[in-house]
Amino acid sequence: MIPPADMVLFAMVVREESFTRAALKLGITKQTVSERIRQLEERLGVRLLERTTRRLRVTGAGVSYSERCAAIAALIDEANSEVQQGKAAPSGLLRVSSTLLYGRRFLTPVIAKYLDLYPQAQVELVLADRRPHLIEEGIDVAIHIGPLTDSSLVARKLGETSSHFVASPRYLAKHGTPDARDLRSARCIGFTAFDTWMVHGVKTRIDPVLTVNDLELACEAAISGVGIGLVPDILCREAIRDGRLKVLFGPKPAMLRPIHAVYPSRTNLPPKVRLFVDVLAEMTAPTPPRSRGRKRK
């Protein structure tokens, strides 16, 4: 079995690009580093480093192996940090960022429970329909809706949000139920002057009769009969249930987008961040459907 300490050592050598610098970081001699890397290569039966008098060069096998070793080193740091901080109750200010809709609909009970569990903590909630720069803006946790674009962030998936194409019965009675091919000429509620909608795999560029920058306003406009809207389920489900809106183009959601809690790093993760994300994940987890018993004849 390869000692994990030697794997961490190898990751350090690759990161520092030097036996000498790795030895200084770890508080051991350069000769010890060199000997342990040699023994590691012998155990693996693979050449990981090419040594010259001027520099080290990582082999192809060494590159992929060092990535795995670096990941293991990060997990070890995370485990040690969790043990050291596990008994520490979160305190101080936690800055949380979210989109307007998600923050208004979901975060108040989450924050209430977090503050009830950890009375020494404080929360500042920043609502904005944009993705903040976490480090530059001092954000501890952010809620991201949609695909993740920054691979440097740590993400925990909370679930998915769905959207539907909807229109009011009054609109449909006046203009008819559209086919997907009719969207180009239909009266639509968009978010830009040149929105593109996808229906059954076909992209259509719409010409909105109303352009808005707020999802709730789009839902209200659809209910009022202005036109066809693409609206999140959490906004339109009640109107669909009571008949004020109809779902178009079949029952399947028009769009599914993932929801993640993201934060800058796993390393030395403060208890306030870890415990808030735990509360968030617990309270936003989908409730499993209740099993239905057989009806008695």
Sequence and secondary structure as in RCSB ss.txt:
>XXXX:A:sequence
MIPPADMVLFAMVVREESFTRAALKLGITKQTVSERIRQLEERLGVRLLERTTRRLRVTGAGVSYSERCAAIAAL
IDEANSEVQQGKAAPSGLLRVSSTLLYGRRFLTPVIAKYLDLYPQAQVELVLADRRPHLIEEGIDVAIHIGPLTD
SSLVARKLGETSSHFVASPRYLAKHGTPDARDLRSARCIGFTAFDTWMVHGVKTRIDPVLTVNDLELACEAAISG
VGIGLVPDILCREAIRDGRLKVLFGPKPAMLRPIHAVYPSRTNLPPKVRLFVDVLAEMTAPTPPRSRGRKRK
>XXXX:A:secstr
   HHHHHHHHHHHHHT HHHHHHHHTS HHHHHHHHHHHHHHHTS  EEE SS EEE HHHHHHHHHHHHHHHH
HHHHHHHHHHTT    EEEEEEE HHHIIIIIHHHHHHHHHH TTEEEEEEE SS   HHHHT SEEEEES    
TTSEEEEEEEEEEEEEE HHHHHHH    GGGGGGS EEESSTT EEEETTEEEE   SEE S HHHHHHHHHTT
S EEEEEHHHHHHHHHTTS EE S SS SEEEEEEEEES STT  HHHHHHHHHHHHHHS            
